[in-house]
Amino acid sequence: MRIFKLVLGLCLVCVLAMVSYILFNVNKALKYYPIIEKYAVEYKVDPLFITSIIKVESNFNPEAKSKKGAIGLMQIMPPTAKEIAGKYFGVTDFNEQQLYDADFNIKIGVCYVKILSDMFNNNANLVLASYNAGLGNVQKWQQENPIIEYDSEEMPFNETKHYVSKISKMYGVLKYFNKR
């Protein structure tokens, strides 16, 4: 009987910890969802797809900065942000500190996802691979091995394979719970 109570108690603690973790992450996501939805609607991109990218890229931390220099919620490289900000939004005084602003970061990131989606005919695997490994790398892969659709396992970089798989799984989870 004692062992049963101990096991039951441990199970309860685990469940409570898991629920707390989920609620904490949901609360972080909900904080930025109005911004995500605003730009997703504007650029005709699935907001759950953008939410999945943000979850994997920065875990909803607007102060995130990668070892490679990607910044903010959507982990955007400053040269990419500067190009998009100038070309699509007329920003002439871009500086990388702007990428720490959630609204600006998401706006630039969603616009970039839309650009990639248009380039790759909405092929999510190629969009995500480009977002992670760089557009030039993906275009090179396509030239070297011209196949219509890349499965994450067909991608040359392990990091990119993992990235595409992780976001695809996150997107599936969000879609599942969004139906309910």
Disulfide bonds with the S-S distance in Angstrom:
none
